[in-house]
Amino acid sequence: MSASIYRPRSLALISVLSLSLAVAGCVQAAPPADMTLPLTTHTLSGTTPLVLTPATGTWDFSSYESLMVRVKNTSDKPVTVWASAENEGAKNLQDNVRTAAQIEAGQTATLQLRLMRRSQDPTYAPFKPFFMYYKNINVRDATIDPSQIARVSVRLDSGSTAQSVQVESISAVGQGTPLNPPFVPFVDKYGQYTHADWPDKIYSDADFAARLQKEKAEMSAYPGAPDWDSYGGWSKGPKQKATGYFYPTKVDGKWWLVDPTGSLYWSYGPTGVGAGGEGSPVTGKESWFTQLPPQDGPLQKYWGEGKGARYMYYEDGKAWKSFDFGSSNAERKYGPDWRAATADFMHNRLRNWGFNTIANWSDFKVYLQHKTPYVVAIHYGGPWLEHIPDVFDPAFATAVNERMDKEKDTTAGDAWNIGYFVDNELTWGYKNKAEVAITGALRATPTSVTKRTLIADLKAKYPEIAALNAAWGADYASWDAMLQGKEVPEAKNANARSEDLGAFGIKFADKYFSTVRAAVKRVAPNNLYLGCRFHGHIDTEIIKVAAKYADVVSWNVYEEPGSRLNRFINVVDKPFIVGEFGIGSDQGQTPFRGDTLTEDPNKRVASMENWVRNAVVHPLVVGGHYFQFRDQPITGRPDGEATLRGFVNTADTPHFELVQANRRLGYNLYTLRSTGQLPSPYAKQPIRGPIGVGTWATQAEFKDIHVTQGAKNLFQSDLSRDQGWKMSNGDWKIADGVLRQSGVQERALATIGDPTWSNYTLNLKARKTGGNEGFLIVFGPQDDGNKSWWNLGGWGNTKSALELPGASTAQTPQTIELNRWYDIRVEVQGPTVKCYLDNKLIQQATR
C-alpha cells in the first residue's frame, strides 16, 4: 500500500503524526498482509487531504461493516473532519461513502465510515405513481461496492482555518453484510432511507438520547453570534431610535429593520419551526417499510387516515392510512410531552445554528416563548376568485378582520412579533397591472362582486356593449352575457382589452392592500404589515401599490434575489423581505431524483451560501426566510411531494453540512451586511497548489507551459510525451506539440504539479479553436468543486474575471479571438495573483 497526496480540498494545515491502516474487532478471517501497513510520518499542507491507495488494484473490505477513522484535533479551535471511501470512477455522491465529525480543540474522535452496500436497482417505474417532481432513482449515490475500494481519504472542511490534526488509525471493523441487497424495503422504523448513511443517523432508540446530549453540548460551545443582542440585532452597529417594536429604516442607502432596543436587524430564519412532522400515506406502499408499528400499539396516536389527494396516486379518491414518523420520533427523543419539552429547545437550536427569526407557519407554542423574533402567517376564509380574494365583496374585509381579531392578546402588540404576512403567492399573474387576476374575475360566477364592479367600470367607459366589442374585437351578446359567462372569449384587439383590465387591476390591487393594511393596523398598530408574499414575475405598477400600504414588501424568491429585485432599486423606495427561499433535496438521504442522477455533494451548501451572500448585501432586502425547518417524509405527502431540504430530517437529526455552513453565515451576518464581505478563512493564506488549463464548452490548444519559482524551474512542458497531466471532463489529447481539448463539455480541466507550489510564475500560450467562450488558466486549485482560475472570455466570450476562494475581481470586458495564439502569464506571490495577457496586466487580486 502507498500513501498518495490528492488535490487540495481544505484550508488548514494537517500534520499527520501517526497513521496506520489496521484491522480490528472482526470475526472474519484477517485480510491479506498488504492491507496492514504502518506509515512514516506525513506532514500535509492545509489544502491537501490525505489519500490512501493500494499499491496495486483495489482493496476488498467486503468482510467488514465499517472503517473506523481515529482523529485527534491538535489545534486550539474546533475542526470538521471528513472521511470517505471510493470505488474507481466515483463522481459526486456516486460510488462513494462519506462521513464527518466536528472535533473540539484538543479532543479525539472516531469517525465511523459505514460501507453501505449498493442495492439492486428496482428502476423508477414502481414509484412513478406516487411522487411529484421525481423522474429517476439512483441506488449508486452514497453507496459503494466494498469489494473494490480504490481509495480512502481524510480531509478538513473548508471552513476550518490553520488547524492541525493527527490521523491516528484507520481500522476495518464489524461483520459485513451481503453485497447487492434487495432495494425493498428501503425505509426503516424511523422513516429513514436504509441504504445510505450520514452523520448522526439514527440506528436504535438509544441513539436519540445520545444525539440530544450531543446537540446540547454544541449549544454550549456555539451559543450564537457574539455581536447579537437579545433579539438577534446588531449590538455593535450604529444605534437607532428604540421604539419597543420592530420598524424599517434606511442607513447609508441600505434598508434595515430596527429591533425593539434600537439595534439594526436583518431577519434570517426558517419556516415551519417546531417539533414533530406530518403523516405519510403507507397504503399501497406497505412493502417499502422494514417495520411499521401496530395500529393499536403505543404509537397508535401517530396513525391517521384520509381519502384522495390533489395529485398522484390518491388523486382518484383512494382511501389511505398514514403514519407520522416525525412526531413518533419526537416522542422517542423528547418524551411523551414532546411539544412542551421542545418549545424552549427550538430557540436554542436556532441561535446555535445562526438564525435570529422564527419564520412563517411555525408552532405558536414555540414563538410565544418570547425568546426569538417571529412573524405570523395570516390566512382566512371568505370569497375567492382564482386563488386571489374577491376584494370588492364586503365579506373579504370581514374575513380578514375576523382573522386578525384572533391575534388580539396573543401576537398583537408583542415586541417579539416582527409583523404579519397576509396570504401567500396569490395569483396576481405575470402580465401588466394584474391582468391575469382580472381575467380570472371575468371567469367568476355572476355573484362575484369584483366581476360586477369590473363590468360597471366597463359600462362607464363603453355605454353600449357594441362599443366594447369594437374596442376589444370581442363578440359579447350583452352586458348580461358577460356577467353570466364563465369563459373569456378571444379578443382580436388584445392590447385594448389588456389596457382596460390592467386599469381595473390597479384599482383591484389598491382595494386589496388598503383593506388588509387597515385590518392589520386596527388590531396591531405597532407591528408591521409584511405584504402578501409575491412570487414569480409581478408588474412594477402592482409592486408600487403594495409599497403604498405594506411596511415591508414580501416576495418568495428561490433564485438569486437580485434577479427579481434589482429592477426596484431607485424605483420603489421600500424595503423587501424574502418570505421563502430554498435549495434542493439532500440526495444523500433519498434515492429519488429529477433529471440529474447525481450531484456534487457541495452543491446544496454552495447554493445556500450564494443565495444568502447575495441577499444580505442587497440594499433593498431586510430579511430572507429559509423554506423549511424540517424535511418532508421521504415516502411523500398524500399529494406526492417529498422534498428533503429542511435543516432537520424526519428523525429530528440536523443536516450536518447545512448547520456547519449556516453558522459561518449567520455568525457573520452583520459583517457581511455592513462590509459586503464575510471573514474569509482564506484571508492572507498563500495561494498554493498545482497549475492547469481548461475550457468551458469551448475547444482550445495550449503549449510552451513553463512554471518558475525565481531562478528555479518547477515545470517545463514536453508535449511529445505524457508528463502526468490529470485530466477531467473534455476530450484531452497530447499531439502535434500541443495539449488539445476538443470536446464540448463544461469545466474541462487539465492540471499538473505539486500541491506545495507557491510564489511561482506560470507562462504559456493558448489558442481558441472553437466553441462559446475562451480559456481557464488554473492556479492553486483547492479541489474539483472550487474555482481557482483566471476565466478569460467567459460569460459567452464577453468578460474576464479572477475567481478563487477568498478573492475575486469584477468582470471586465474581454473577447478571445478564434485561432489566435495568446501569451499568458500568471504571477502568484503569497496571497496575491496578477494576470497578464500579451504582457499587459489585466487583473489582480489578493485574499
C-alpha positions in Angstrom: 0.0 0.0 0.0 1.2 3.5 -0.6 0.0 6.9 0.5 -0.7 9.4 -2.2 -1.3 13.1 -2.0 -4.6 14.2 -3.6 -5.6 17.6 -5.0 -6.2 20.3 -2.3 -9.5 20.1 -0.5 -9.2 22.2 2.6 -7.8 25.3 4.1 -5.9 24.1 7.1 -2.6 22.6 8.0 -2.9 18.8 8.5 0.0 17.4 10.4 -0.2 13.6 10.3 2.0 12.4 13.1 0.8 8.9 13.2 -1.0 6.9 10.6 -1.7 3.2 10.1 -4.3 1.1 8.3 -5.1 -1.8 10.5 -7.9 -4.4 11.1 -9.7 -4.6 14.5 -12.7 -6.2 16.1 -13.5 -8.6 13.2 -14.8 -12.2 13.3 -13.8 -12.8 9.7 -10.5 -14.1 8.6 -7.8 -11.5 8.7 -7.3 -9.6 5.4 -4.1 -10.0 3.4 -0.9 -8.7 4.9 -0.6 -5.9 2.4 -3.7 -4.3 3.9 -2.0 -3.5 7.2 1.0 -1.3 6.9 2.3 1.4 9.3 3.3 4.6 7.5 6.1 7.0 8.2 5.2 10.5 9.5 3.4 12.7 7.0 3.1 16.4 7.1 0.5 17.7 4.7 -0.4 21.2 3.7 -3.8 22.6 4.8 -5.1 22.5 1.2 -4.3 18.8 0.8 -6.2 15.8 2.1 -4.6 12.5 2.9 -5.5 9.9 0.3 -4.6 6.2 0.9 -4.5 3.9 -2.1 -3.5 0.3 -2.5 -0.2 -0.4 -4.2 -2.0 -2.3 -6.9 -5.6 -2.9 -7.8 -8.3 -2.2 -5.1 -9.0 -3.2 -1.5 -11.6 -5.8 -0.7 -13.4 -4.7 2.5 -16.5 -6.8 1.8 -16.0 -8.8 5.0 -16.4 -5.7 7.2 -19.2 -3.3 8.1 -17.2 -0.1 8.6 -13.9 1.7 8.6 -13.1 3.5 11.9 -11.0 6.6 11.5 -9.5 7.9 14.7 -8.5 11.6 14.6 -7.1 14.0 17.2 -7.6 17.7 16.9 -4.2 19.2 18.0 -5.3 22.8 17.4 -6.9 25.3 19.7 -10.1 25.6 17.7 -12.9 23.2 16.6 -12.2 21.4 13.4 -14.5 19.5 11.0 -13.0 16.3 9.5 -14.4 14.3 6.6 -13.6 10.7 5.8 -14.6 8.9 2.6 -14.1 5.7 0.7 -14.5 5.4 -3.1 -14.7 3.0 -5.9 -12.7 3.8 -9.0 -14.6 6.3 -11.2 -16.5 7.8 -8.2 -18.2 11.0 -9.1 -20.1 13.4 -6.9 -22.1 11.3 -4.5 -22.0 8.3 -6.7 -19.9 5.2 -5.9 -18.6 6.5 -2.6 -19.5 6.8 1.1 -18.5 9.6 3.4 -19.0 10.8 6.9 -17.9 13.8 9.1 -17.4 14.9 12.6 -16.7 18.2 14.4 -14.0 17.7 16.9 -13.4 20.2 19.7 -10.0 21.6 20.4 -7.6 19.0 21.9 -10.2 16.2 21.6 -10.1 12.9 19.9 -12.9 11.4 17.9 -13.5 8.2 15.9 -15.4 8.6 12.7 -17.4 5.5 11.7 -17.4 5.3 7.9 -20.1 2.7 7.1 -19.5 0.7 3.9 -23.1 1.0 2.7 -23.7 -1.8 0.2 -25.1 -0.8 -3.2 -28.6 -2.3 -3.5 -30.2 -3.8 -6.6 -31.8 -1.3 -8.9 -35.6 -1.5 -8.8 -36.0 1.1 -11.6 -38.2 4.1 -11.1 -41.3 2.5 -12.6 -42.8 1.1 -9.3 -42.6 4.5 -7.7 -43.7 6.8 -10.5 -47.4 6.8 -9.5 -46.6 8.1 -6.0 -44.2 11.1 -6.4 -44.4 14.6 -7.8 -41.2 16.1 -9.3 -39.1 12.9 -9.3 -38.3 11.1 -12.6 -35.5 8.7 -11.7 -33.9 6.6 -9.0 -30.2 6.3 -8.2 -29.0 3.5 -5.9 -25.3 4.3 -6.5 -25.3 7.6 -4.6 -24.0 7.3 -1.1 -23.3 3.6 -1.6 -20.3 1.6 -2.6 -19.0 -1.8 -3.7 -16.8 -2.6 -0.6 -15.0 -5.4 -2.5 -13.4 -2.8 -4.9 -12.3 0.2 -2.8 -9.9 2.3 -4.8 -9.1 5.0 -2.1 -9.7 6.2 1.4 -9.5 9.9 2.1 -9.3 12.1 5.2 -9.6 15.9 4.8 -10.6 19.0 6.7 -13.7 21.0 5.9 -13.1 24.2 4.0 -14.4 26.2 7.0 -11.6 25.2 9.3 -8.6 27.6 9.2 -5.0 26.9 10.0 -5.8 23.8 12.1 -3.8 20.6 12.6 -5.0 17.1 13.3 -3.4 13.7 13.9 -4.9 10.7 12.0 -4.0 8.0 14.5 -5.5 4.9 12.9 -7.9 3.6 10.3 -9.4 0.2 11.1 -11.8 -2.2 9.4 -14.4 -3.5 11.9 -17.7 -5.3 12.2 -19.4 -8.0 10.3 -20.1 -7.2 6.7 -23.5 -7.9 5.1 -24.0 -9.5 1.6 -23.3 -7.4 -1.4 -26.1 -6.2 -3.7 -29.0 -6.5 -1.3 -32.6 -6.1 -2.4 -33.8 -2.5 -2.6 -37.1 -3.1 -0.9 -37.7 -2.5 1.9 -35.9 0.8 1.9 -37.4 2.8 4.8 -36.5 1.9 8.4 -38.7 2.1 11.5 -37.7 5.8 11.9 -38.7 6.8 8.4 -35.1 7.0 7.2 -33.6 5.7 3.9 -31.9 2.3 4.8 -29.3 2.1 2.1 -27.3 5.2 3.0 -25.5 6.7 6.0 -24.9 10.2 7.1 -23.6 12.0 10.2 -25.6 11.2 13.3 -28.1 8.9 11.5 -30.4 7.0 14.0 -29.9 3.3 14.2 -31.6 2.5 17.6 -33.9 4.1 20.1 -30.9 4.7 22.3 -29.3 6.9 19.7 -32.0 9.6 20.3 -30.7 10.4 23.8 -27.1 10.4 22.6 -27.9 12.8 19.8 -29.8 15.1 22.1 -26.9 15.3 24.5 -24.5 15.9 21.7 -26.7 18.8 20.4 -26.9 20.3 23.9 -23.2 20.2 24.1 -22.9 22.0 20.8 -25.3 24.7 22.0 -22.9 25.4 24.9 -20.0 25.6 22.5 -21.9 27.7 20.0 -24.4 29.9 21.9 -24.9 32.3 19.0 -23.2 35.2 17.2 -21.2 37.4 19.6 -22.4 40.6 18.1 -26.1 39.9 18.5 -28.3 41.5 21.2 -31.2 39.5 22.8 -33.3 39.9 19.7 -30.6 38.9 17.3 -30.0 42.5 16.3 -26.5 44.0 15.6 -25.4 45.0 19.1 -22.2 46.6 17.7 -23.8 48.5 14.9 -24.9 52.2 14.8 -27.8 52.6 17.2 -31.2 53.8 16.0 -34.3 55.1 17.9 -35.7 52.4 20.2 -39.5 52.2 20.0 -40.1 48.9 21.7 -41.2 47.4 18.4 -39.7 46.5 15.0 -39.7 49.1 12.3 -37.8 49.7 8.9 -35.3 52.4 8.3 -32.6 53.3 5.7 -29.0 53.7 6.7 -26.3 54.8 4.2 -28.5 53.7 1.3 -29.5 50.3 2.7 -32.8 49.3 4.1 -32.8 47.6 7.5 -35.2 46.6 10.2 -34.6 48.0 13.7 -35.3 45.8 16.7 -37.1 47.0 19.8 -33.9 48.1 21.5 -32.8 50.2 18.6 -30.3 47.8 17.1 -30.2 47.3 13.3 -31.6 43.9 12.4 -31.6 41.6 9.4 -34.2 38.9 9.6 -32.9 35.3 9.0 -34.7 32.1 9.9 -36.5 29.0 8.7 -40.2 28.5 8.2 -42.2 25.8 10.0 -40.2 25.8 13.2 -41.4 23.2 15.7 -41.0 19.6 16.6 -42.9 16.7 15.1 -43.8 16.1 11.5 -46.6 15.1 9.1 -48.3 11.9 8.2 -47.1 10.0 5.1 -49.6 7.5 3.5 -48.5 3.9 3.7 -51.4 2.4 1.8 -50.1 0.8 -1.4 -46.6 1.2 -0.1 -46.5 -1.4 2.7 -43.6 -3.2 1.2 -41.4 -0.1 1.4 -41.1 -0.3 5.1 -38.9 -2.6 7.2 -41.2 -2.1 10.2 -44.5 -0.2 10.8 -45.8 0.0 14.4 -49.1 -1.8 15.2 -52.1 0.5 14.8 -53.3 -0.4 18.3 -49.8 -0.1 20.0 -48.1 2.6 22.0 -47.6 4.8 18.9 -51.2 4.5 17.7 -51.8 8.2 18.1 -49.5 8.8 15.1 -51.6 6.8 12.7 -54.0 8.7 10.6 -56.3 8.2 7.6 -57.7 10.1 4.7 -59.2 9.9 1.3 -58.0 11.3 -2.0 -55.3 14.0 -2.7 -54.7 16.8 -5.1 -52.3 14.8 -7.2 -50.7 11.4 -7.9 -51.7 8.0 -6.6 -54.5 9.0 -4.3 -55.9 11.7 -6.7 -58.8 9.5 -7.8 -60.3 9.3 -4.3 -58.4 6.3 -2.9 -58.6 5.9 0.9 -55.3 5.8 2.7 -53.8 5.2 6.1 -50.8 7.3 7.1 -48.1 7.2 9.8 -46.3 10.3 11.2 -42.7 9.3 11.6 -41.6 12.8 12.6 -43.9 13.0 15.6 -43.3 9.5 16.8 -39.5 10.2 16.6 -40.1 13.4 18.6 -41.7 11.2 21.4 -38.7 8.8 21.3 -36.3 11.7 21.6 -38.0 14.2 23.9 -40.6 12.1 25.8 -44.5 11.9 25.7 -44.9 15.6 26.3 -42.5 16.5 23.4 -44.3 19.6 22.3 -43.8 21.3 25.6 -40.3 19.9 26.0 -39.1 21.2 22.7 -40.6 24.7 22.8 -37.6 26.2 24.6 -35.2 23.9 22.9 -36.1 25.2 19.4 -34.9 28.8 20.4 -31.5 27.5 21.5 -31.3 25.5 18.3 -31.9 28.5 16.1 -29.4 30.7 17.8 -26.8 27.9 17.8 -27.3 27.5 14.1 -27.1 31.2 13.3 -30.8 32.1 12.9 -32.5 35.1 14.5 -36.1 34.7 13.3 -38.9 32.2 13.5 -40.4 32.4 10.1 -43.9 31.7 8.6 -46.1 28.7 9.6 -44.2 28.0 12.8 -45.6 26.5 16.1 -47.2 29.2 18.2 -46.1 27.3 21.3 -42.6 27.9 20.2 -42.7 31.6 19.2 -44.8 32.7 22.1 -41.9 31.8 24.4 -40.7 35.3 23.6 -37.1 34.3 23.0 -36.7 34.7 19.3 -38.4 37.3 17.0 -41.1 35.8 14.8 -43.6 36.5 12.0 -47.2 35.4 11.8 -49.0 33.8 8.9 -52.5 35.2 8.3 -54.9 33.1 6.3 -58.7 33.4 6.2 -61.8 32.2 4.6 -64.1 34.5 2.6 -65.0 34.9 -1.0 -62.3 33.9 -3.6 -61.7 34.2 -7.3 -58.9 32.2 -8.8 -56.5 32.0 -5.8 -57.0 35.6 -5.1 -59.7 37.2 -2.9 -62.9 38.8 -4.3 -61.7 42.0 -2.8 -64.8 44.2 -3.6 -67.1 41.8 -1.7 -67.6 43.1 1.8 -67.2 39.6 3.1 -63.5 39.8 2.2 -62.9 42.7 4.6 -65.0 40.9 7.2 -62.9 37.7 6.8 -59.6 39.4 7.2 -60.7 41.4 10.2 -62.2 38.4 11.9 -58.9 36.5 11.4 -56.9 39.4 12.8 -59.1 39.6 15.8 -57.7 36.2 16.8 -54.3 37.8 17.2 -55.6 40.1 20.0 -53.9 39.5 23.3 -51.5 37.0 21.7 -49.2 38.4 19.0 -50.7 41.8 18.5 -48.6 44.4 20.4 -46.0 41.8 21.2 -42.5 43.3 20.9 -41.1 40.0 19.7 -43.6 39.9 16.7 -41.9 41.5 13.7 -45.2 41.5 11.8 -47.8 39.7 9.7 -47.7 38.1 6.3 -51.2 38.1 5.0 -51.8 35.4 2.2 -49.2 33.6 0.2 -48.4 33.5 -3.5 -51.7 35.0 -4.8 -52.4 34.8 -8.5 -51.5 38.4 -9.5 -50.0 36.9 -12.7 -47.1 37.9 -14.9 -49.0 40.3 -17.1 -49.2 44.1 -16.7 -51.2 45.5 -13.9 -52.6 42.2 -12.6 -54.4 41.5 -15.9 -54.2 37.8 -15.1 -56.1 38.2 -11.9 -58.8 40.3 -13.5 -59.1 37.9 -16.4 -59.9 35.3 -13.6 -62.6 37.7 -12.4 -64.2 37.6 -15.8 -64.5 33.8 -15.4 -66.1 34.1 -12.0 -69.8 33.4 -11.2 -72.4 36.2 -11.6 -72.5 36.6 -7.9 -68.8 37.8 -7.7 -68.8 41.4 -6.5 -65.4 42.0 -8.2 -66.8 40.8 -11.5 -69.9 43.1 -11.1 -67.6 46.0 -10.2 -65.4 45.4 -13.3 -68.4 45.3 -15.6 -69.8 48.5 -14.0 -66.5 50.3 -14.8 -66.5 49.0 -18.3 -70.1 50.2 -18.8 -68.9 53.7 -17.6 -66.3 53.7 -20.4 -68.4 51.9 -23.0 -72.1 52.9 -22.8 -73.0 50.1 -25.1 -71.7 46.5 -25.4 -71.1 47.2 -29.1 -68.6 49.8 -28.2 -66.7 47.4 -26.0 -66.9 44.7 -28.7 -65.5 47.2 -31.3 -62.6 48.2 -29.0 -61.7 44.7 -27.9 -62.6 42.9 -31.1 -64.9 40.7 -29.0 -68.4 39.4 -29.6 -70.4 39.6 -26.3 -74.1 39.5 -26.9 -74.8 41.8 -24.0 -73.5 43.0 -20.7 -75.6 40.3 -19.0 -73.9 37.7 -21.2 -70.5 38.9 -19.9 -71.8 38.7 -16.4 -73.2 35.2 -16.8 -70.3 33.9 -18.8 -67.5 31.8 -17.3 -65.2 31.8 -20.3 -63.2 34.7 -21.7 -63.7 34.9 -25.4 -60.7 35.6 -27.6 -60.2 39.3 -28.3 -58.9 40.4 -31.6 -57.5 43.6 -30.1 -55.8 42.1 -27.1 -54.0 45.4 -26.4 -57.2 47.3 -25.8 -58.6 44.6 -23.5 -55.3 44.4 -21.6 -55.4 48.2 -21.1 -58.9 48.0 -19.7 -58.3 45.0 -17.5 -55.0 46.5 -16.3 -56.6 49.7 -15.3 -59.1 47.8 -13.2 -56.2 45.7 -11.9 -54.6 48.7 -10.3 -57.9 49.6 -8.7 -58.3 45.9 -7.6 -54.7 45.9 -6.0 -55.4 49.2 -4.2 -58.6 47.8 -2.7 -56.8 44.6 -1.6 -53.8 46.2 0.0 -55.7 49.0 1.6 -58.2 46.6 3.1 -55.6 44.3 4.5 -53.5 47.1 5.9 -56.5 48.6 7.7 -57.3 45.2 9.2 -53.7 44.6 10.4 -53.2 48.1 11.9 -56.7 48.1 13.6 -55.6 45.2 15.7 -51.8 45.6 15.8 -50.8 49.2 15.1 -47.2 48.7 16.3 -46.5 45.5 14.4 -45.5 45.5 10.7 -47.7 44.6 7.7 -45.3 42.5 5.7 -47.3 42.2 2.5 -48.7 39.2 0.6 -45.6 37.1 -0.4 -45.5 37.7 -4.1 -43.9 35.1 -6.3 -42.8 34.9 -10.0 -42.8 37.9 -12.2 -45.1 40.7 -11.0 -45.6 44.0 -12.8 -43.9 47.0 -11.2 -47.1 49.0 -11.0 -48.6 46.4 -8.7 -45.4 46.5 -6.6 -45.8 50.3 -6.3 -49.4 49.8 -5.0 -48.2 47.2 -2.5 -45.4 49.5 -1.3 -48.0 52.3 -0.7 -49.6 50.2 2.0 -47.2 47.5 3.2 -44.5 48.4 5.7 -42.3 45.8 4.0 -43.0 44.3 0.6 -42.6 40.5 0.7 -41.6 38.2 -2.2 -40.8 34.5 -2.3 -37.6 34.3 -4.4 -35.8 31.0 -4.9 -33.4 32.3 -7.5 -30.6 34.8 -6.7 -32.7 37.6 -5.1 -31.3 40.4 -7.3 -32.7 38.7 -10.4 -36.2 39.8 -9.1 -35.5 42.8 -7.0 -32.7 44.8 -8.8 -35.3 46.5 -11.0 -36.8 48.2 -8.0 -33.6 50.0 -6.8 -34.3 53.7 -7.1 -37.8 52.8 -8.3 -39.7 51.6 -5.2 -38.4 53.2 -2.1 -39.5 50.4 0.4 -37.7 47.5 2.0 -38.3 44.0 0.7 -38.3 40.7 2.7 -37.9 37.3 1.1 -40.6 35.1 2.6 -39.2 31.9 1.1 -36.0 30.7 -0.4 -34.6 27.2 -0.5 -32.3 24.6 -2.0 -32.6 21.1 -3.4 -33.2 17.9 -1.6 -30.4 16.1 0.3 -29.5 13.4 -2.2 -27.6 11.5 0.4 -30.8 10.7 2.3 -33.1 9.7 -0.6 -32.6 7.7 -3.8 -35.2 9.6 -5.8 -34.1 12.1 -8.5 -35.3 14.5 -11.0 -33.4 15.0 -14.3 -30.0 14.9 -12.7 -29.0 11.4 -11.4 -26.1 12.6 -9.2 -24.9 16.0 -8.0 -21.9 17.5 -6.4 -22.3 16.9 -2.7 -21.2 20.5 -2.1 -23.9 21.9 -4.3 -26.6 22.3 -1.6 -24.3 24.2 0.7 -22.9 26.3 -2.1 -26.4 27.2 -3.3 -27.4 28.3 0.2 -24.2 30.3 0.8 -24.5 32.0 -2.6 -28.2 32.9 -2.0 -27.6 34.3 1.5 -24.5 36.3 0.5 -26.4 38.0 -2.3 -29.5 38.7 -0.3 -27.6 40.1 2.8 -25.8 42.7 0.8 -28.8 43.7 -1.3 -29.7 47.3 -0.4 -33.5 46.6 -0.5 -33.6 43.3 1.3 -34.1 43.3 5.1 -34.5 39.5 5.5 -34.6 36.1 4.0 -36.6 33.1 5.3 -35.5 29.6 4.5 -38.0 27.0 3.4 -38.1 24.9 5.5 -37.1 23.8 9.0 -38.0 20.1 8.6 -37.8 17.6 5.7 -40.9 16.2 4.3 -41.2 12.4 4.6 -39.1 10.5 2.0 -42.2 8.4 1.2 -44.1 11.6 0.4 -47.2 13.5 1.4 -50.6 12.4 0.1 -50.1 14.6 -3.0 -46.7 13.1 -3.7 -44.4 15.9 -2.7 -41.3 14.6 -0.9 -38.6 17.2 -0.7 -35.7 16.9 1.8 -34.4 20.5 2.1 -35.0 21.0 5.8 -32.5 21.7 8.5 -33.6 18.5 10.3 -34.8 15.2 8.9 -37.7 13.1 9.9 -35.7 11.7 12.8 -35.1 15.2 14.1 -31.4 14.9 13.1 -29.8 18.2 12.0 -28.3 18.1 8.5 -24.7 18.3 9.4 -23.4 20.3 6.4 -26.2 22.8 6.4 -25.6 23.6 10.1 -21.9 23.9 9.7 -22.3 26.3 6.7 -25.1 28.3 8.3 -23.1 29.0 11.4 -20.4 30.6 9.2 -23.1 32.7 7.5 -25.3 33.6 10.5 -22.5 34.3 12.9 -21.1 36.8 10.4 -24.4 38.2 9.2 -23.8 41.8 10.2 -20.2 41.8 9.0 -21.4 40.7 5.6 -24.3 43.3 5.6 -22.1 46.2 6.6 -19.0 45.4 4.6 -20.2 43.2 1.8 -17.6 40.5 2.7 -17.6 37.5 5.1 -14.4 37.0 7.1 -12.6 34.7 4.8 -10.9 31.5 6.1 -8.6 32.1 3.2 -7.6 35.6 4.3 -3.9 36.1 3.9 -3.5 32.4 3.1 -0.8 31.9 0.4 -2.1 30.7 -2.9 -0.6 27.2 -3.1 -1.0 24.2 -5.4 -0.7 22.9 -9.0 -1.3 24.7 -12.2 -3.5 23.9 -15.1 -5.5 24.9 -18.1 -9.1 24.4 -19.1 -12.1 25.4 -21.1 -15.9 25.8 -20.7 -18.0 24.5 -23.7 -15.0 25.6 -25.8 -12.2 23.9 -27.8 -8.6 25.1 -27.4 -4.9 24.3 -27.6 -2.1 25.1 -25.1 1.7 24.9 -25.4 5.0 26.2 -24.0 3.8 25.8 -20.5 6.5 26.8 -18.1 6.5 27.3 -14.3 9.3 29.0 -12.5 10.0 30.0 -8.8 12.6 32.7 -9.0 15.5 31.2 -10.8 14.2 27.6 -10.1 12.5 25.7 -12.8 9.4 23.9 -11.4 7.9 22.6 -14.6 8.5 22.7 -18.4 6.0 21.1 -20.7 7.3 18.4 -23.1 4.3 17.8 -25.2 5.9 14.9 -27.0 5.1 12.6 -24.0 2.7 12.2 -21.1 4.1 14.1 -18.1 1.3 13.1 -15.7 -1.4 15.5 -16.5 -4.6 15.0 -14.5 -7.5 15.5 -16.9 -11.1 15.8 -16.1 -14.1 16.2 -18.4 -13.5 17.1 -22.1 -11.6 15.3 -24.8 -7.9 15.9 -23.9 -5.0 14.8 -26.1 -1.3 15.5 -26.3 -0.5 15.6 -30.1 1.3 17.8 -32.6 3.2 19.6 -29.9 0.1 20.9 -28.1 -2.2 20.0 -25.3 -5.5 19.9 -27.0 -9.1 19.9 -25.7 -11.6 19.2 -28.5 -14.8 18.3 -26.5 -17.8 20.4 -25.8 -18.1 19.7 -22.1 -18.2 22.4 -19.4 -15.4 22.6 -16.8 -12.9 20.6 -18.8 -9.6 20.8 -16.9 -6.0 19.5 -17.2 -3.8 20.1 -14.1 -0.2 19.2 -13.2 2.2 20.0 -10.4 2.7 19.8 -6.7 0.2 20.9 -4.0 3.0 22.7 -2.2 3.9 25.0 -5.1 3.7 28.7 -4.2 5.3 32.0 -5.2 5.6 30.9 -8.8 5.1 32.4 -12.3 3.2 30.5 -14.9 3.8 31.2 -18.6 2.0 29.6 -21.5 0.5 30.1 -25.0 -3.2 29.4 -25.6 -5.4 29.4 -28.7 -9.1 29.0 -29.0 -10.2 26.7 -31.9 -14.0 26.7 -31.4 -16.9 27.0 -29.0 -18.6 29.7 -27.0 -16.0 31.1 -24.6 -12.3 31.4 -24.0 -9.8 29.8 -21.6 -9.5 28.9 -18.0 -6.0 29.3 -16.5 -5.8 27.3 -13.3 -3.6 28.1 -10.3 -3.6 26.7 -6.7 -6.9 24.7 -7.1 -8.4 23.7 -3.7 -10.4 20.7 -5.1 -12.6 19.8 -8.0 -15.5 21.7 -6.6 -13.9 25.1 -6.1 -13.0 27.6 -8.8 -9.4 28.8 -8.7 -8.7 30.2 -12.1 -8.5 33.2 -14.4 -11.6 33.0 -16.6 -10.6 34.6 -19.9 -13.5 35.2 -22.3 -16.2 33.8 -20.0 -19.9 34.6 -19.9 -20.4 33.9 -23.6 -16.9 35.3 -24.6 -17.8 38.7 -23.3 -15.9 39.1 -20.0 -13.0 38.0 -17.9 -12.6 37.7 -14.1 -10.4 36.1 -11.5 -12.3 33.5 -9.5 -10.6 31.9 -6.5 -11.5 31.1 -2.9 -11.2 34.2 -0.7 -10.9 36.7 -3.5 -12.3 37.6 -6.9 -12.4 40.5 -9.3 -15.1 42.4 -11.1 -15.9 41.1 -14.6 -14.2 43.2 -17.2 -15.0 43.2 -21.0 -12.9 40.6 -22.8 -13.3 38.7 -26.1 -11.0 35.9 -27.1 -10.4 35.7 -30.9 -10.6 32.4 -32.8 -7.4 30.7 -33.9 -5.1 33.4 -32.4 -2.2 32.5 -30.1 -2.2 34.5 -26.9 0.8 34.9 -24.5 -0.5 34.4 -20.9 1.4 35.0 -17.7 0.1 34.4 -14.1 2.3 35.6 -11.2 1.5 34.1 -7.8 3.1 35.7 -4.8 1.8 34.8 -1.3 -1.9 35.6 -1.3 -1.7 37.8 -4.4 -2.2 36.8 -8.0 -1.5 39.0 -11.1 -2.7 38.1 -14.6 -1.2 39.3 -17.9 -2.4 38.9 -21.4 0.1 39.6 -24.1 2.3 41.3 -21.5 -0.5 43.6 -20.3 -1.7 43.4 -16.7 -5.4 42.7 -16.9 -6.4 41.7 -13.4 -5.1 41.1 -10.0 -6.5 40.0 -6.6 -5.3 39.4 -3.0 -7.1 37.3 -0.5 
